[in-house]
Amino acid sequence: MFRVLTFAAALLAAVPAAGQGTSVAFGGMRQDSSLPVEISADNLEVDQSEGTALYTGSVVIGQGEMRLSAPRVLVVYGEGAGRIQRLEATGGVTLVSGDEAAEAERADYDIDAGTVEMTGSVLLTQGENALTSERMVVDLDSGRAQMAGRVRTVLQPQDAEGGGPQ
């Protein structure tokens, strides 16, 4: 279970991201591994023969201000001593910290590759600003992200004092 929590904490980590030619700062999310990680769900099903743990029903993974929610989260273990290989969140995934959020139909976290791939109607919001695409891949080691599949950006103008939208 500790490995599931460690994995969830890593998934919740957000880093500055850059897409093809467009810089996207998703900097409000920071991993603080000293904070406790909590996972809640309506159901948990463990299949030792398949090496999986399936959380279903209003799954919420939280650490500090960060929250990942999805109807279904599958944890897949690799060879040897319960090492987590990947996590698959499906059914509509939301990752939130402060006024920043990312939504998609699916999120896959590959532990060995150190990547999170969000697919299906991806929406990244920062306050009043938004980016959409069909796919976003975040490299957690380099802090780079790439959005693909008809990327659309909506930026709200700032007032003269740098306050909010006009």
Secondary structure, 3 states (H helix, E strand, C coil): CHHHHHHHHHHHCCCCEEECCEEECCCCCCCCCCCCEEEECCEEEEECCCCEEEEEEEEEEEECCEEEEEEEEEEEECCCCCCEEEEEEEEEEEEEECCEEEEEEEEEEECCCCEEEEEEEEEEEECCEEEEEEEEEEECCCCEEEEECCCEEECCCECCCCCCEC
